[in-house]
Amino acid sequence: MSALSETMRGVEYRDARMQAQAERDSQRFDAGYELGMAEAEHEIAGFAKKFKFDPNEPMDARCRRFVAEFIGSCDCCYDELAKAVAEAVGMFDGEV
């Protein structure tokens, strides 16, 4: 067998290994992303389920309090989300 064919076989083997590793990395990333999204959804749903409201509280005040408490709960782990929500609703200008 010539040196060139051995080199080509080595290159093909290396390329196949690199492609397989890239596929494994992609699968791991996808699994991690899905797990992270599920965890975030669980935390946000948990917050919404625990929210207590006063039936005598006007809807506008209730919504503002909910958003403020939601932003506060997000601020420790989801800083960018907290900032984006606060900016979107115009709350805490300059504070978040």
Backbone as XML, in Angstrom:
<?xml version="1.0"?>
<chain id="A" units="angstrom">
  <residue number="1" name="MET">
    <atom name="N" x="0.853" y="-1.165" z="0.000"/>
    <atom name="CA" x="0.000" y="0.000" z="0.000"/>
    <atom name="C" x="0.903" y="1.233" z="0.000"/>
  </residue>
  <residue number="2" name="SER">
    <atom name="N" x="0.557" y="2.211" z="-0.782"/>
    <atom name="CA" x="1.397" y="3.402" z="-0.911"/>
    <atom name="C" x="1.191" y="4.343" z="0.277"/>
  </residue>
  <residue number="3" name="ALA">
    <atom name="N" x="2.142" y="5.197" z="0.480"/>
    <atom name="CA" x="2.072" y="6.166" z="1.571"/>
    <atom name="C" x="0.899" y="7.120" z="1.369"/>
  </residue>
  <residue number="4" name="LEU">
    <atom name="N" x="0.609" y="7.453" z="0.116"/>
    <atom name="CA" x="-0.497" y="8.360" z="-0.179"/>
    <atom name="C" x="-1.834" y="7.740" z="0.213"/>
  </residue>
  <residue number="5" name="SER">
    <atom name="N" x="-2.043" y="6.467" z="-0.107"/>
    <atom name="CA" x="-3.317" y="5.830" z="0.235"/>
    <atom name="C" x="-3.455" y="5.675" z="1.749"/>
  </residue>
  <residue number="6" name="GLU">
    <atom name="N" x="-2.351" y="5.430" z="2.435"/>
    <atom name="CA" x="-2.413" y="5.348" z="3.899"/>
    <atom name="C" x="-2.757" y="6.712" z="4.494"/>
  </residue>
  <residue number="7" name="THR">
    <atom name="N" x="-2.183" y="7.745" z="3.922"/>
    <atom name="CA" x="-2.477" y="9.106" z="4.387"/>
    <atom name="C" x="-3.945" y="9.443" z="4.146"/>
  </residue>
  <residue number="8" name="MET">
    <atom name="N" x="-4.456" y="9.101" z="2.969"/>
    <atom name="CA" x="-5.863" y="9.365" z="2.649"/>
    <atom name="C" x="-6.783" y="8.613" z="3.604"/>
  </residue>
  <residue number="9" name="ARG">
    <atom name="N" x="-6.447" y="7.365" z="3.880"/>
    <atom name="CA" x="-7.261" y="6.567" z="4.793"/>
    <atom name="C" x="-7.238" y="7.190" z="6.195"/>
  </residue>
  <residue number="10" name="GLY">
    <atom name="N" x="-6.068" y="7.673" z="6.599"/>
    <atom name="CA" x="-5.956" y="8.340" z="7.901"/>
    <atom name="C" x="-6.784" y="9.608" z="7.964"/>
  </residue>
  <residue number="11" name="VAL">
    <atom name="N" x="-6.773" y="10.371" z="6.883"/>
    <atom name="CA" x="-7.554" y="11.610" z="6.825"/>
    <atom name="C" x="-9.045" y="11.293" z="6.869"/>
  </residue>
  <residue number="12" name="GLU">
    <atom name="N" x="-9.479" y="10.293" z="6.123"/>
    <atom name="CA" x="-10.894" y="9.900" z="6.120"/>
    <atom name="C" x="-11.324" y="9.435" z="7.508"/>
  </residue>
  <residue number="13" name="TYR">
    <atom name="N" x="-10.470" y="8.675" z="8.175"/>
    <atom name="CA" x="-10.769" y="8.190" z="9.521"/>
    <atom name="C" x="-10.906" y="9.376" z="10.483"/>
  </residue>
  <residue number="14" name="ARG">
    <atom name="N" x="-9.955" y="10.314" z="10.390"/>
    <atom name="CA" x="-9.996" y="11.498" z="11.248"/>
    <atom name="C" x="-11.259" y="12.312" z="10.983"/>
  </residue>
  <residue number="15" name="ASP">
    <atom name="N" x="-11.596" y="12.509" z="9.717"/>
    <atom name="CA" x="-12.795" y="13.270" z="9.367"/>
    <atom name="C" x="-14.056" y="12.602" z="9.901"/>
  </residue>
  <residue number="16" name="ALA">
    <atom name="N" x="-14.119" y="11.284" z="9.788"/>
    <atom name="CA" x="-15.286" y="10.548" z="10.295"/>
    <atom name="C" x="-15.398" y="10.707" z="11.805"/>
  </residue>
  <residue number="17" name="ARG">
    <atom name="N" x="-14.276" y="10.647" z="12.507"/>
    <atom name="CA" x="-14.290" y="10.820" z="13.965"/>
    <atom name="C" x="-14.728" y="12.235" z="14.333"/>
  </residue>
  <residue number="18" name="MET">
    <atom name="N" x="-14.246" y="13.218" z="13.594"/>
    <atom name="CA" x="-14.617" y="14.606" z="13.874"/>
    <atom name="C" x="-16.107" y="14.843" z="13.620"/>
  </residue>
  <residue number="19" name="GLN">
    <atom name="N" x="-16.636" y="14.250" z="12.556"/>
    <atom name="CA" x="-18.066" y="14.388" z="12.264"/>
    <atom name="C" x="-18.900" y="13.712" z="13.345"/>
  </residue>
  <residue number="20" name="ALA">
    <atom name="N" x="-18.470" y="12.540" z="13.789"/>
    <atom name="CA" x="-19.198" y="11.833" z="14.845"/>
    <atom name="C" x="-19.166" y="12.638" z="16.141"/>
  </residue>
  <residue number="21" name="GLN">
    <atom name="N" x="-18.016" y="13.227" z="16.460"/>
    <atom name="CA" x="-17.908" y="14.042" z="17.673"/>
    <atom name="C" x="-18.788" y="15.281" z="17.570"/>
  </residue>
  <residue number="22" name="ALA">
    <atom name="N" x="-18.817" y="15.906" z="16.409"/>
    <atom name="CA" x="-19.663" y="17.081" z="16.211"/>
    <atom name="C" x="-21.137" y="16.717" z="16.385"/>
  </residue>
  <residue number="23" name="GLU">
    <atom name="N" x="-21.537" y="15.567" z="15.888"/>
    <atom name="CA" x="-22.925" y="15.110" z="16.045"/>
    <atom name="C" x="-23.248" y="14.856" z="17.518"/>
  </residue>
  <residue number="24" name="ARG">
    <atom name="N" x="-22.329" y="14.217" z="18.237"/>
    <atom name="CA" x="-22.539" y="13.976" z="19.676"/>
    <atom name="C" x="-22.634" y="15.300" z="20.433"/>
  </residue>
  <residue number="25" name="ASP">
    <atom name="N" x="-21.757" y="16.243" z="20.098"/>
    <atom name="CA" x="-21.801" y="17.554" z="20.748"/>
    <atom name="C" x="-23.129" y="18.251" z="20.484"/>
  </residue>
  <residue number="26" name="SER">
    <atom name="N" x="-23.617" y="18.163" z="19.258"/>
    <atom name="CA" x="-24.888" y="18.779" z="18.900"/>
    <atom name="C" x="-26.041" y="18.142" z="19.678"/>
  </residue>
  <residue number="27" name="GLN">
    <atom name="N" x="-26.023" y="16.826" z="19.795"/>
    <atom name="CA" x="-27.068" y="16.130" z="20.545"/>
    <atom name="C" x="-27.031" y="16.512" z="22.022"/>
  </residue>
  <residue number="28" name="ARG">
    <atom name="N" x="-25.834" y="16.616" z="22.581"/>
    <atom name="CA" x="-25.705" y="17.016" z="23.989"/>
    <atom name="C" x="-26.200" y="18.447" z="24.189"/>
  </residue>
  <residue number="29" name="PHE">
    <atom name="N" x="-25.850" y="19.326" z="23.267"/>
    <atom name="CA" x="-26.314" y="20.706" z="23.361"/>
    <atom name="C" x="-27.837" y="20.752" z="23.317"/>
  </residue>
  <residue number="30" name="ASP">
    <atom name="N" x="-28.432" y="20.037" z="22.364"/>
    <atom name="CA" x="-29.892" y="20.022" z="22.237"/>
    <atom name="C" x="-30.549" y="19.496" z="23.508"/>
  </residue>
  <residue number="31" name="ALA">
    <atom name="N" x="-29.996" y="18.420" z="24.069"/>
    <atom name="CA" x="-30.554" y="17.848" z="25.297"/>
    <atom name="C" x="-30.431" y="18.840" z="26.452"/>
  </residue>
  <residue number="32" name="GLY">
    <atom name="N" x="-29.296" y="19.494" z="26.568"/>
    <atom name="CA" x="-29.102" y="20.489" z="27.623"/>
    <atom name="C" x="-30.026" y="21.679" z="27.464"/>
  </residue>
  <residue number="33" name="TYR">
    <atom name="N" x="-30.215" y="22.112" z="26.226"/>
    <atom name="CA" x="-31.106" y="23.235" z="25.948"/>
    <atom name="C" x="-32.535" y="22.882" z="26.348"/>
  </residue>
  <residue number="34" name="GLU">
    <atom name="N" x="-32.986" y="21.705" z="25.943"/>
    <atom name="CA" x="-34.349" y="21.276" z="26.272"/>
    <atom name="C" x="-34.535" y="21.153" z="27.782"/>
  </residue>
  <residue number="35" name="LEU">
    <atom name="N" x="-33.537" y="20.619" z="28.463"/>
    <atom name="CA" x="-33.613" y="20.490" z="29.914"/>
    <atom name="C" x="-33.674" y="21.864" z="30.572"/>
  </residue>
  <residue number="36" name="GLY">
    <atom name="N" x="-32.848" y="22.783" z="30.100"/>
    <atom name="CA" x="-32.855" y="24.140" z="30.644"/>
    <atom name="C" x="-34.179" y="24.844" z="30.415"/>
  </residue>
  <residue number="37" name="MET">
    <atom name="N" x="-34.744" y="24.683" z="29.230"/>
    <atom name="CA" x="-36.036" y="25.307" z="28.936"/>
    <atom name="C" x="-37.138" y="24.713" z="29.808"/>
  </residue>
  <residue number="38" name="ALA">
    <atom name="N" x="-37.107" y="23.404" z="30.008"/>
    <atom name="CA" x="-38.110" y="22.756" z="30.852"/>
    <atom name="C" x="-37.989" y="23.244" z="32.293"/>
  </residue>
  <residue number="39" name="GLU">
    <atom name="N" x="-36.764" y="23.405" z="32.770"/>
    <atom name="CA" x="-36.554" y="23.895" z="34.131"/>
    <atom name="C" x="-37.060" y="25.330" z="34.274"/>
  </residue>
  <residue number="40" name="ALA">
    <atom name="N" x="-36.753" y="26.174" z="33.301"/>
    <atom name="CA" x="-37.215" y="27.564" z="33.338"/>
    <atom name="C" x="-38.741" y="27.630" z="33.305"/>
  </residue>
  <residue number="41" name="GLU">
    <atom name="N" x="-39.347" y="26.828" z="32.447"/>
    <atom name="CA" x="-40.809" y="26.804" z="32.363"/>
    <atom name="C" x="-41.414" y="26.364" z="33.691"/>
  </residue>
  <residue number="42" name="HIS">
    <atom name="N" x="-40.811" y="25.359" z="34.311"/>
    <atom name="CA" x="-41.288" y="24.857" z="35.600"/>
    <atom name="C" x="-41.201" y="25.954" z="36.664"/>
  </residue>
  <residue number="43" name="GLU">
    <atom name="N" x="-40.091" y="26.675" z="36.699"/>
    <atom name="CA" x="-39.918" y="27.748" z="37.680"/>
    <atom name="C" x="-40.925" y="28.870" z="37.460"/>
  </residue>
  <residue number="44" name="ILE">
    <atom name="N" x="-41.129" y="29.266" z="36.219"/>
    <atom name="CA" x="-42.054" y="30.357" z="35.920"/>
    <atom name="C" x="-43.493" y="29.938" z="36.225"/>
  </residue>
  <residue number="45" name="ALA">
    <atom name="N" x="-43.855" y="28.718" z="35.851"/>
    <atom name="CA" x="-45.204" y="28.223" z="36.154"/>
    <atom name="C" x="-45.402" y="28.112" z="37.664"/>
  </residue>
  <residue number="46" name="GLY">
    <atom name="N" x="-44.367" y="27.676" z="38.374"/>
    <atom name="CA" x="-44.442" y="27.583" z="39.834"/>
    <atom name="C" x="-44.677" y="28.947" z="40.461"/>
  </residue>
  <residue number="47" name="PHE">
    <atom name="N" x="-43.992" y="29.960" z="39.949"/>
    <atom name="CA" x="-44.207" y="31.320" z="40.452"/>
    <atom name="C" x="-45.654" y="31.747" z="40.227"/>
  </residue>
  <residue number="48" name="ALA">
    <atom name="N" x="-46.161" y="31.533" z="39.024"/>
    <atom name="CA" x="-47.529" y="31.954" z="38.696"/>
    <atom name="C" x="-48.555" y="31.232" z="39.566"/>
  </residue>
  <residue number="49" name="LYS">
    <atom name="N" x="-48.324" y="29.954" z="39.840"/>
    <atom name="CA" x="-49.271" y="29.190" z="40.668"/>
    <atom name="C" x="-49.255" y="29.644" z="42.121"/>
  </residue>
  <residue number="50" name="LYS">
    <atom name="N" x="-48.097" y="30.129" z="42.606"/>
    <atom name="CA" x="-47.990" y="30.554" z="44.005"/>
    <atom name="C" x="-48.455" y="31.991" z="44.222"/>
  </residue>
  <residue number="51" name="PHE">
    <atom name="N" x="-48.670" y="32.727" z="43.146"/>
    <atom name="CA" x="-49.059" y="34.136" z="43.271"/>
    <atom name="C" x="-50.413" y="34.241" z="43.955"/>
  </residue>
  <residue number="52" name="LYS">
    <atom name="N" x="-50.456" y="35.017" z="45.034"/>
    <atom name="CA" x="-51.706" y="35.232" z="45.780"/>
    <atom name="C" x="-52.219" y="36.632" z="45.466"/>
  </residue>
  <residue number="53" name="PHE">
    <atom name="N" x="-53.500" y="36.709" z="45.228"/>
    <atom name="CA" x="-54.066" y="38.027" z="44.947"/>
    <atom name="C" x="-55.258" y="38.284" z="45.848"/>
  </residue>
  <residue number="54" name="ASP">
    <atom name="N" x="-55.496" y="39.554" z="46.067"/>
    <atom name="CA" x="-56.629" y="40.014" z="46.856"/>
    <atom name="C" x="-57.783" y="40.252" z="45.892"/>
  </residue>
  <residue number="55" name="PRO">
    <atom name="N" x="-58.918" y="39.575" z="46.090"/>
    <atom name="CA" x="-60.046" y="39.763" z="45.167"/>
    <atom name="C" x="-60.551" y="41.210" z="45.132"/>
  </residue>
  <residue number="56" name="ASN">
    <atom name="N" x="-60.278" y="41.978" z="46.186"/>
    <atom name="CA" x="-60.706" y="43.379" z="46.224"/>
    <atom name="C" x="-59.720" y="44.298" z="45.508"/>
  </residue>
  <residue number="57" name="GLU">
    <atom name="N" x="-58.586" y="43.766" z="45.127"/>
    <atom name="CA" x="-57.556" y="44.557" z="44.454"/>
    <atom name="C" x="-57.980" y="44.800" z="43.002"/>
  </residue>
  <residue number="58" name="PRO">
    <atom name="N" x="-57.895" y="46.044" z="42.537"/>
    <atom name="CA" x="-58.248" y="46.314" z="41.136"/>
    <atom name="C" x="-57.334" y="45.524" z="40.183"/>
  </residue>
  <residue number="59" name="MET">
    <atom name="N" x="-57.869" y="45.164" z="39.045"/>
    <atom name="CA" x="-57.123" y="44.346" z="38.084"/>
    <atom name="C" x="-55.802" y="45.004" z="37.690"/>
  </residue>
  <residue number="60" name="ASP">
    <atom name="N" x="-55.820" y="46.314" z="37.457"/>
    <atom name="CA" x="-54.593" y="47.013" z="37.063"/>
    <atom name="C" x="-53.525" y="46.897" z="38.156"/>
  </residue>
  <residue number="61" name="ALA">
    <atom name="N" x="-53.930" y="47.103" z="39.395"/>
    <atom name="CA" x="-52.982" y="47.005" z="40.516"/>
    <atom name="C" x="-52.477" y="45.569" z="40.661"/>
  </residue>
  <residue number="62" name="ARG">
    <atom name="N" x="-53.364" y="44.609" z="40.486"/>
    <atom name="CA" x="-52.982" y="43.195" z="40.582"/>
    <atom name="C" x="-51.960" y="42.839" z="39.503"/>
  </residue>
  <residue number="63" name="CYS">
    <atom name="N" x="-52.209" y="43.300" z="38.285"/>
    <atom name="CA" x="-51.282" y="43.010" z="37.179"/>
    <atom name="C" x="-49.925" y="43.661" z="37.412"/>
  </residue>
  <residue number="64" name="ARG">
    <atom name="N" x="-49.937" y="44.910" z="37.891"/>
    <atom name="CA" x="-48.664" y="45.592" z="38.173"/>
    <atom name="C" x="-47.898" y="44.856" z="39.272"/>
  </residue>
  <residue number="65" name="ARG">
    <atom name="N" x="-48.583" y="44.444" z="40.309"/>
    <atom name="CA" x="-47.926" y="43.719" z="41.402"/>
    <atom name="C" x="-47.393" y="42.379" z="40.916"/>
  </residue>
  <residue number="66" name="PHE">
    <atom name="N" x="-48.179" y="41.676" z="40.096"/>
    <atom name="CA" x="-47.725" y="40.393" z="39.557"/>
    <atom name="C" x="-46.446" y="40.578" z="38.743"/>
  </residue>
  <residue number="67" name="VAL">
    <atom name="N" x="-46.452" y="41.568" z="37.850"/>
    <atom name="CA" x="-45.269" y="41.808" z="37.015"/>
    <atom name="C" x="-44.082" y="42.204" z="37.885"/>
  </residue>
  <residue number="68" name="ALA">
    <atom name="N" x="-44.308" y="43.064" z="38.882"/>
    <atom name="CA" x="-43.213" y="43.485" z="39.760"/>
    <atom name="C" x="-42.644" y="42.292" z="40.527"/>
  </residue>
  <residue number="69" name="GLU">
    <atom name="N" x="-43.507" y="41.445" z="41.063"/>
    <atom name="CA" x="-43.030" y="40.266" z="41.790"/>
    <atom name="C" x="-42.352" y="39.275" z="40.843"/>
  </residue>
  <residue number="70" name="PHE">
    <atom name="N" x="-42.879" y="39.152" z="39.637"/>
    <atom name="CA" x="-42.262" y="38.261" z="38.651"/>
    <atom name="C" x="-40.861" y="38.745" z="38.299"/>
  </residue>
  <residue number="71" name="ILE">
    <atom name="N" x="-40.730" y="40.036" z="38.067"/>
    <atom name="CA" x="-39.412" y="40.605" z="37.758"/>
    <atom name="C" x="-38.461" y="40.356" z="38.925"/>
  </residue>
  <residue number="72" name="GLY">
    <atom name="N" x="-38.944" y="40.560" z="40.133"/>
    <atom name="CA" x="-38.112" y="40.311" z="41.311"/>
    <atom name="C" x="-37.680" y="38.864" z="41.423"/>
  </residue>
  <residue number="73" name="SER">
    <atom name="N" x="-38.578" y="37.943" z="41.091"/>
    <atom name="CA" x="-38.221" y="36.520" z="41.178"/>
    <atom name="C" x="-37.246" y="36.122" z="40.080"/>
  </residue>
  <residue number="74" name="CYS">
    <atom name="N" x="-37.322" y="36.780" z="38.936"/>
    <atom name="CA" x="-36.417" y="36.471" z="37.817"/>
    <atom name="C" x="-35.039" y="37.089" z="37.997"/>
  </residue>
  <residue number="75" name="ASP">
    <atom name="N" x="-34.968" y="38.157" z="38.764"/>
    <atom name="CA" x="-33.742" y="38.949" z="38.823"/>
    <atom name="C" x="-32.535" y="38.157" z="39.306"/>
  </residue>
  <residue number="76" name="CYS">
    <atom name="N" x="-32.732" y="37.188" z="40.195"/>
    <atom name="CA" x="-31.573" y="36.466" z="40.730"/>
    <atom name="C" x="-31.015" y="35.451" z="39.736"/>
  </residue>
  <residue number="77" name="CYS">
    <atom name="N" x="-31.850" y="34.816" z="38.933"/>
    <atom name="CA" x="-31.379" y="33.765" z="38.018"/>
    <atom name="C" x="-31.503" y="34.137" z="36.544"/>
  </residue>
  <residue number="78" name="TYR">
    <atom name="N" x="-32.454" y="34.967" z="36.237"/>
    <atom name="CA" x="-32.722" y="35.320" z="34.842"/>
    <atom name="C" x="-32.608" y="36.835" z="34.680"/>
  </residue>
  <residue number="79" name="ASP">
    <atom name="N" x="-31.413" y="37.349" z="34.895"/>
    <atom name="CA" x="-31.183" y="38.790" z="34.905"/>
    <atom name="C" x="-31.641" y="39.449" z="33.609"/>
  </residue>
  <residue number="80" name="GLU">
    <atom name="N" x="-31.285" y="38.863" z="32.473"/>
    <atom name="CA" x="-31.662" y="39.453" z="31.179"/>
    <atom name="C" x="-33.173" y="39.441" z="30.989"/>
  </residue>
  <residue number="81" name="LEU">
    <atom name="N" x="-33.835" y="38.360" z="31.416"/>
    <atom name="CA" x="-35.295" y="38.290" z="31.318"/>
    <atom name="C" x="-35.925" y="39.361" z="32.194"/>
  </residue>
  <residue number="82" name="ALA">
    <atom name="N" x="-35.429" y="39.516" z="33.411"/>
    <atom name="CA" x="-35.968" y="40.529" z="34.316"/>
    <atom name="C" x="-35.833" y="41.921" z="33.706"/>
  </residue>
  <residue number="83" name="LYS">
    <atom name="N" x="-34.673" y="42.218" z="33.144"/>
    <atom name="CA" x="-34.454" y="43.526" z="32.522"/>
    <atom name="C" x="-35.384" y="43.731" z="31.330"/>
  </residue>
  <residue number="84" name="ALA">
    <atom name="N" x="-35.536" y="42.700" z="30.512"/>
    <atom name="CA" x="-36.373" y="42.816" z="29.317"/>
    <atom name="C" x="-37.838" y="43.030" z="29.679"/>
  </residue>
  <residue number="85" name="VAL">
    <atom name="N" x="-38.342" y="42.291" z="30.667"/>
    <atom name="CA" x="-39.741" y="42.449" z="31.077"/>
    <atom name="C" x="-39.945" y="43.828" z="31.690"/>
  </residue>
  <residue number="86" name="ALA">
    <atom name="N" x="-39.026" y="44.239" z="32.554"/>
    <atom name="CA" x="-39.144" y="45.558" z="33.180"/>
    <atom name="C" x="-39.147" y="46.660" z="32.129"/>
  </residue>
  <residue number="87" name="GLU">
    <atom name="N" x="-38.282" y="46.536" z="31.151"/>
    <atom name="CA" x="-38.222" y="47.535" z="30.083"/>
    <atom name="C" x="-39.490" y="47.510" z="29.233"/>
  </residue>
  <residue number="88" name="ALA">
    <atom name="N" x="-39.997" y="46.317" z="28.959"/>
    <atom name="CA" x="-41.184" y="46.185" z="28.111"/>
    <atom name="C" x="-42.415" y="46.829" z="28.737"/>
  </residue>
  <residue number="89" name="VAL">
    <atom name="N" x="-42.524" y="46.744" z="30.058"/>
    <atom name="CA" x="-43.708" y="47.299" z="30.718"/>
    <atom name="C" x="-43.442" y="48.663" z="31.342"/>
  </residue>
  <residue number="90" name="GLY">
    <atom name="N" x="-42.201" y="49.148" z="31.235"/>
    <atom name="CA" x="-41.869" y="50.473" z="31.749"/>
    <atom name="C" x="-41.774" y="50.557" z="33.257"/>
  </residue>
  <residue number="91" name="MET">
    <atom name="N" x="-41.473" y="49.445" z="33.903"/>
    <atom name="CA" x="-41.338" y="49.441" z="35.358"/>
    <atom name="C" x="-39.878" y="49.581" z="35.748"/>
  </residue>
  <residue number="92" name="PHE">
    <atom name="N" x="-39.663" y="50.172" z="36.888"/>
    <atom name="CA" x="-38.331" y="50.266" z="37.493"/>
    <atom name="C" x="-37.325" y="50.921" z="36.562"/>
  </residue>
  <residue number="93" name="ASP">
    <atom name="N" x="-37.729" y="51.929" z="35.841"/>
    <atom name="CA" x="-36.797" y="52.616" z="34.932"/>
    <atom name="C" x="-35.550" y="53.041" z="35.693"/>
  </residue>
  <residue number="94" name="GLY">
    <atom name="N" x="-34.404" y="52.569" z="35.225"/>
    <atom name="CA" x="-33.133" y="52.910" z="35.834"/>
    <atom name="C" x="-32.779" y="52.111" z="37.065"/>
  </residue>
  <residue number="95" name="GLU">
    <atom name="N" x="-33.673" y="51.280" z="37.572"/>
    <atom name="CA" x="-33.401" y="50.502" z="38.776"/>
    <atom name="C" x="-32.949" y="49.089" z="38.476"/>
  </residue>
  <residue number="96" name="VAL">
    <atom name="N" x="-33.408" y="48.502" z="37.360"/>
    <atom name="CA" x="-33.096" y="47.095" z="37.064"/>
    <atom name="C" x="-31.893" y="47.033" z="36.169"/>
  </residue>
</chain>
